[in-house]
């Protein structure tokens, strides 16, 4: 899918933990999705045309067999 199809590609950040997140935001902008680790769920959420930014590793690395937990935002509960 492409933006011409009416679908805007998403930006995914994978495995960011600290200051590197802020550096990535300055360079790429705010992500549409934040994945705590490269796992099966993250892999399923990536669509053709999306951009994936890894803090370490790459899309070629095998994903973890175990899914990472969600990020809890203040006020979500």
C-alpha positions, 0 to 999 in steps of 0.5 A, spaced: 500 500 500 502 507 498 499 513 500 496 514 493 492 508 495 489 513 501 493 509 506 499 513 510 505 509 511 506 508 519 513 510 523 515 504 528 520 505 533 523 498 536 526 497 542 528 504 544 529 505 551 532 512 553 535 518 550 536 515 543 528 515 543 529 523 543 534 523 538 530 518 533 524 523 534 528 529 532 530 525 526 524 522 524 518 525 528 514 522 533 512 514 531 505 512 530 507 505 533 512 504 539 514 496 540 518 495 546 522 489 542 522 486 536 517 480 537 511 477 533 506 482 534 510 488 532 512 484 526 504 483 524 503 490 525 508 492 520 504 493 513 508 494 506 511 501 506 511 502 513 518 505 516 521 501 521 527 504 526 530 500 530 534 502 536 539 496 535 538 490 530 534 490 524 528 487 521 532 481 518 533 479 526 529 473 528 523 476 532 522 474 539 518 468 540 515 472 546 511 478 545 513 484 549 508 488 554 504 494 552 506 501 554 502 503 559 500 511 559 499 515 565 491 515 565 490 509 561 487 505 567 
